[in-house]
Amino acid sequence: MIVKEIDNNIVISKLSDFNLEETLECGQCFDFIKAEENAYDIIACGRYLFAEQKEDTLILYDTSMDEYESVWKDYFDFETDYADIKRRIIDIDERLKSVIEENSGIHILRQDFYETLISFIISQNKQIPQIKQVIRNISERFGREILTKKGAKMYLFPTLEEIKAATEEDFKSCKAGFRAKYLIDAIKKLSDKSVCEEKLFDMTDAEVHDILVSIKGVGDKVASCVMLFGLYRVGAFPVDVWMKRIMEYMYFGEDTKKEVIESYAKDKFKELSGYAQQYLFIYGKNERIGR
């Protein structure tokens, strides 16, 4: 790919194995709005970005080369060889060939740990439109107002400093429901460093998992999502009710415990588990498996 700064925009041409819509719409992030065909307003990493893709060219508007190098290159995971990853997954399971070819532009975003943790606590037992709305409510209540490229109001995801004085009732008023008390506990543990991102980097996956599930309301599925999407632990394989049904349909043919499914997937796909999970998720979504 070729990256150039043109008129205060970053233009990435000859881009392969990446599709903006497929990457954003596959259930790994929630704080974005589709502005028009192949164009999105995105809130991520404490910033706002308007991004548009036209075939093999991606334009990141009002962005400097410094910001691209320090934020967006990593966020979109442009330095990972997805062509190789897809070939290796197909070698493991030929049945995934068609879904990978049909959704060949998915990247795993390297999201902010704090934003990912809060977002996936909110995600429990909610559909994606509801998750997005709760995040917008919280951002409007506690975050900073900005204007989108089209001049509409949008709000940055609040920083830990901006949100740490919030009460359980504040979160309930944002439609977080029973998750409000879980958000309070997560924010407390982040603030007092009992959950510290910097320390997690030196831990094993099992140790990170144990730290995350020490937060009230964080179970195996949310912990795995945070590990995959917020810490780029690509050996993680989140199993929610939909992934359970997809895996039962694909590999088991009968009701199977989530723990068995997760263990089977990790043994089968190993360090590619997180990538494989995304393709399986999209397959199940497109085929409406279990719905």
C-alpha positions as CSV (number, residue, x, y, z in Angstrom):
1,M,0.0,0.0,0.0
2,I,1.0,3.6,-0.6
3,V,0.5,6.2,2.2
4,K,0.5,9.9,1.3
5,E,-0.5,13.1,3.1
6,I,-2.5,15.2,0.6
7,D,-4.3,18.5,1.6
8,N,-4.3,17.5,5.3
9,N,-5.8,14.1,4.5
10,I,-4.1,10.7,4.6
11,V,-4.7,8.9,1.4
12,I,-3.9,5.1,1.4
13,S,-3.9,3.7,-2.0
14,K,-3.3,0.2,-3.4
15,L,-4.8,-1.2,-0.2
16,S,-5.4,-4.9,-0.2
17,D,-7.1,-7.2,2.3
18,F,-8.9,-4.4,4.1
19,N,-12.5,-3.2,3.9
20,L,-13.7,-0.4,6.2
21,E,-17.3,-1.5,6.3
22,E,-16.5,-5.1,7.0
23,T,-14.1,-4.2,9.7
24,L,-16.4,-1.7,11.6
25,E,-19.6,-3.7,11.2
26,C,-18.4,-7.1,12.4
27,G,-19.3,-6.6,16.1
28,Q,-15.9,-5.7,17.5
29,C,-16.5,-1.9,18.0
30,F,-19.6,0.3,18.6
31,D,-18.7,4.0,18.6
32,F,-19.2,4.9,15.0
33,I,-21.9,6.2,12.7
34,K,-22.3,5.3,9.0
35,A,-22.4,8.8,7.4
36,E,-22.9,7.6,3.8
37,E,-22.0,4.6,1.6
38,N,-18.5,3.4,2.6
39,A,-17.9,6.5,4.8
40,Y,-18.0,6.6,8.6
41,D,-17.7,9.0,11.6
42,I,-15.5,7.1,14.0
43,I,-14.7,7.7,17.7
44,A,-11.7,5.8,18.8
45,C,-8.5,6.3,20.9
46,G,-9.9,9.5,22.3
47,R,-10.2,11.0,18.9
48,Y,-12.7,11.6,16.1
49,L,-12.0,10.4,12.5
50,F,-14.0,10.6,9.3
51,A,-12.9,7.8,7.0
52,E,-14.0,6.9,3.5
53,Q,-13.1,4.0,1.3
54,K,-13.3,4.0,-2.5
55,E,-12.3,0.6,-3.9
56,D,-8.6,0.1,-2.9
57,T,-8.2,3.6,-1.6
58,L,-8.9,4.7,2.0
59,I,-9.0,8.4,2.9
60,L,-8.6,9.5,6.5
61,Y,-9.8,13.1,6.5
62,D,-8.2,16.0,8.5
63,T,-5.4,13.8,9.7
64,S,-1.6,14.4,9.7
65,M,1.1,11.9,8.9
66,D,2.2,12.1,12.5
67,E,-1.3,11.2,13.7
68,Y,-1.5,8.4,11.2
69,E,1.8,6.9,12.3
70,S,1.1,7.3,16.0
71,V,-2.6,6.3,16.1
72,W,-4.4,5.1,13.0
73,K,-1.8,2.8,11.4
74,D,-1.9,0.6,14.6
75,Y,-5.7,1.1,15.1
76,F,-6.5,-0.4,11.7
77,D,-3.8,-3.0,12.1
78,F,-2.2,-2.2,8.7
79,E,1.1,-3.8,9.4
80,T,-0.3,-7.3,9.9
81,D,-0.2,-9.7,6.9
82,Y,-3.9,-10.6,6.6
83,A,-3.4,-12.4,3.3
84,D,-1.1,-14.9,5.1
85,I,-3.5,-15.2,8.0
86,K,-6.4,-16.0,5.7
87,R,-4.4,-18.7,3.8
88,R,-3.4,-20.3,7.1
89,I,-7.0,-20.4,8.4
90,I,-8.2,-22.0,5.1
91,D,-5.4,-24.6,5.4
92,I,-6.8,-25.4,8.9
93,D,-10.4,-25.6,7.7
94,E,-11.3,-25.5,4.0
95,R,-15.0,-24.9,4.9
96,L,-14.1,-21.4,5.9
97,K,-12.7,-20.6,2.4
98,S,-16.0,-19.1,1.0
99,V,-16.8,-16.9,4.0
100,I,-13.2,-15.6,4.1
101,E,-13.3,-14.8,0.4
102,E,-16.7,-13.1,0.8
103,N,-15.5,-11.1,3.9
104,S,-11.8,-10.7,3.0
105,G,-11.4,-7.2,4.3
106,I,-11.9,-7.8,8.0
107,H,-9.1,-6.5,10.3
108,I,-9.0,-6.8,14.1
109,L,-8.9,-3.3,15.4
110,R,-6.3,-2.4,18.0
111,Q,-8.7,-0.6,20.3
112,D,-8.1,1.4,23.4
113,F,-8.2,-1.0,26.4
114,Y,-10.3,1.3,28.7
115,E,-12.8,2.1,26.0
116,T,-13.1,-1.6,25.0
117,L,-13.6,-2.8,28.6
118,I,-16.4,-0.3,29.3
119,S,-18.0,-1.0,25.9
120,F,-18.1,-4.7,26.3
121,I,-19.4,-4.5,29.9
122,I,-22.3,-2.5,28.4
123,S,-22.7,-5.1,25.6
124,Q,-24.0,-7.9,27.9
125,N,-27.4,-9.1,26.8
126,K,-27.9,-6.2,24.4
127,Q,-28.2,-6.0,20.6
128,I,-25.7,-3.8,18.8
129,P,-28.0,-0.9,18.2
130,Q,-28.8,-0.8,21.9
131,I,-25.1,-1.0,22.8
132,K,-24.3,1.9,20.5
133,Q,-27.1,4.0,22.0
134,V,-25.9,3.5,25.6
135,I,-22.4,4.4,24.6
136,R,-23.7,7.5,22.9
137,N,-25.7,8.4,26.0
138,I,-22.7,8.1,28.3
139,S,-20.5,10.0,25.8
140,E,-23.1,12.8,25.6
141,R,-23.4,13.0,29.4
142,F,-19.7,12.9,30.2
143,G,-17.6,13.3,27.1
144,R,-16.5,16.3,25.0
145,E,-18.7,17.6,22.2
146,I,-17.1,17.8,18.7
147,L,-18.4,18.5,15.2
148,T,-18.3,15.8,12.5
149,K,-17.0,16.5,9.0
150,K,-20.6,17.2,8.0
151,G,-21.1,19.6,10.9
152,A,-23.2,17.3,13.1
153,K,-22.7,17.1,16.9
154,M,-20.9,14.0,18.2
155,Y,-19.3,13.3,21.5
156,L,-15.9,11.7,22.3
157,F,-15.9,8.7,24.6
158,P,-15.2,10.2,28.1
159,T,-11.8,9.8,29.6
160,L,-11.4,7.9,32.8
161,E,-10.9,11.2,34.5
162,E,-14.1,12.6,33.1
163,I,-16.2,9.6,34.1
164,K,-14.8,8.5,37.4
165,A,-17.1,10.6,39.5
166,A,-20.2,9.1,37.8
167,T,-22.7,7.3,40.0
168,E,-24.7,4.1,39.4
169,E,-27.8,6.3,38.9
170,D,-26.0,8.3,36.3
171,F,-25.3,5.2,34.3
172,K,-28.8,3.9,34.8
173,S,-30.1,7.2,33.4
174,C,-28.0,6.4,30.3
175,K,-29.9,3.1,29.9
176,A,-27.1,0.9,31.2
177,G,-29.5,-1.0,33.4
178,F,-28.1,-3.7,35.7
179,R,-24.7,-3.1,34.1
180,A,-24.4,0.3,35.9
181,K,-23.0,-1.3,39.0
182,Y,-20.4,-3.2,36.9
183,L,-19.3,0.0,35.2
184,I,-18.8,1.6,38.7
185,D,-16.6,-1.4,39.8
186,A,-14.6,-1.3,36.5
187,I,-14.0,2.4,36.8
188,K,-12.9,2.1,40.5
189,K,-10.5,-0.7,39.7
190,L,-9.0,1.2,36.7
191,S,-8.7,4.4,38.8
192,D,-6.9,2.6,41.8
193,K,-4.7,0.6,39.3
194,S,-5.9,-2.8,40.6
195,V,-6.6,-3.3,36.9
196,C,-3.7,-1.7,35.2
197,E,-3.2,-2.0,31.4
198,E,0.6,-1.5,31.6
199,K,0.9,-4.5,34.0
200,L,-1.3,-6.7,31.8
201,F,1.2,-6.6,28.9
202,D,3.7,-8.7,30.9
203,M,1.2,-11.3,31.9
204,T,0.1,-14.6,30.3
205,D,-3.3,-14.9,28.7
206,A,-4.5,-16.9,31.8
207,E,-3.3,-14.2,34.2
208,V,-4.9,-11.4,32.2
209,H,-8.2,-13.4,32.1
210,D,-8.1,-13.8,35.9
211,I,-7.5,-10.0,36.4
212,L,-10.4,-9.1,34.1
213,V,-12.9,-11.5,35.6
214,S,-12.1,-10.0,39.0
215,I,-14.2,-7.0,37.8
216,K,-17.9,-7.4,38.8
217,G,-20.0,-8.6,36.0
218,V,-17.1,-9.5,33.7
219,G,-17.3,-13.2,32.8
220,D,-15.4,-15.3,30.3
221,K,-17.0,-13.9,27.2
222,V,-16.5,-10.2,28.1
223,A,-12.9,-10.9,29.3
224,S,-12.1,-12.7,26.0
225,C,-13.5,-9.8,24.0
226,V,-11.5,-7.3,25.9
227,M,-8.4,-9.5,25.5
228,L,-8.9,-9.8,21.7
229,F,-10.1,-6.3,20.9
230,G,-8.6,-4.2,23.7
231,L,-5.3,-5.9,24.2
232,Y,-4.8,-7.6,20.8
233,R,-4.4,-11.0,22.4
234,V,-5.3,-12.8,19.1
235,G,-5.2,-16.2,20.7
236,A,-8.5,-15.3,22.5
237,F,-11.8,-16.9,21.2
238,P,-14.9,-15.2,22.7
239,V,-17.9,-17.5,22.9
240,D,-21.3,-15.8,23.4
241,V,-24.7,-17.4,22.8
242,W,-24.4,-16.8,19.0
243,M,-20.9,-18.1,18.7
244,K,-22.0,-21.1,20.7
245,R,-24.7,-21.9,18.1
246,I,-22.4,-21.2,15.2
247,M,-19.8,-23.6,16.5
248,E,-22.4,-26.3,17.3
249,Y,-23.7,-26.0,13.8
250,M,-20.2,-26.1,12.2
251,Y,-18.4,-28.6,14.4
252,F,-20.4,-30.3,17.0
253,G,-23.9,-31.0,15.8
254,E,-25.3,-30.9,19.3
255,D,-25.6,-28.8,22.5
256,T,-22.0,-28.2,23.7
257,K,-20.7,-26.3,26.7
258,K,-19.0,-23.0,26.0
259,E,-15.9,-24.1,27.8
260,V,-15.6,-27.1,25.5
261,I,-16.2,-24.9,22.4
262,E,-13.5,-22.4,23.4
263,S,-11.0,-25.1,24.2
264,Y,-11.7,-26.8,20.8
265,A,-11.3,-23.6,18.9
266,K,-8.0,-22.6,20.6
267,D,-6.7,-26.1,20.0
268,K,-7.8,-26.0,16.3
269,F,-6.8,-22.4,15.4
270,K,-4.1,-21.8,18.0
271,E,-2.6,-18.3,17.6
272,L,-5.1,-17.5,14.8
273,S,-8.1,-18.1,17.0
274,G,-9.2,-14.5,17.3
275,Y,-9.0,-14.0,13.5
276,A,-11.0,-17.2,12.9
277,Q,-13.6,-16.1,15.4
278,Q,-14.3,-13.0,13.3
279,Y,-14.9,-15.0,10.2
280,L,-17.1,-17.5,12.0
281,F,-19.1,-14.7,13.5
282,I,-19.7,-13.1,10.1
283,Y,-20.6,-16.5,8.7
284,G,-23.2,-17.0,11.4
285,K,-24.5,-13.5,11.0
286,N,-24.9,-13.8,7.2
287,E,-26.5,-17.2,7.4
288,R,-28.6,-16.3,10.4
289,I,-27.5,-19.4,12.3
290,G,-29.4,-19.8,15.5
291,R,-31.6,-16.8,15.0
